[in-house]
Amino acid sequence: MQAMQVWPALLTATGKKPDQARKNNMASKSSITPLLLAAVLASVFAAAAATGQYCYAGMGLPSNPLEGCREYVAQQTCGVSIAGSPVSTEPGDTPKDRCCQELDEAPQHCRCEAVRYFIGRRSHPDWSVLKDLPGCPKEPQRDFAKVLVTPGQCNVLTVHNAPYCLGLDI
């Protein structure tokens, strides 16, 4: 009995039967949802492109990321110099200074990725900037290079907003 009294009120208020009103309301909601989703996705992609979030060699990073760190890493791990590398003990121009400067110039959100390119990924060890040197195998160099961003070395902030890189053994 009570439902019959509500139905005429809905019919007069909307000019439509309740089932028709419900269907029209659902149709308008379903057409808004894809538009809203498209707007959100467009804004996310635009924001990512505007902030330059890419961290690939040649895109966000130099083509050979941290090439300037090779000398410093070889000196620290094996006590050897790389033939042809500039030797300097001038403050601000030591191998460590050049390496830290290169790390500092990389965008903060790309520094860990730069270290990953430098040491090479386990799945592609030949893609490393590091090379086996006489008396200095690549593995100890990789281990030392993992700490380049830390406070004891270059002390630069990374994507983690701290001077550390996580998951470099990938």
URTALIN-V593516 format. One record per helix or strand of 3 or more residues. SS is the DSSP state (alpha for helix, beta for strand). FROM is the first residue (numbers start at 1). TO is the last residue. If there is no record, write none. Layout:
ss:from:to
SS:FROM:TO
SS:FROM:TO
//
This chain:
ss:from:to
alpha:2:14
alpha:18:51
beta:59:61
alpha:67:78
alpha:95:105
alpha:108:119
alpha:125:127
alpha:138:145
//
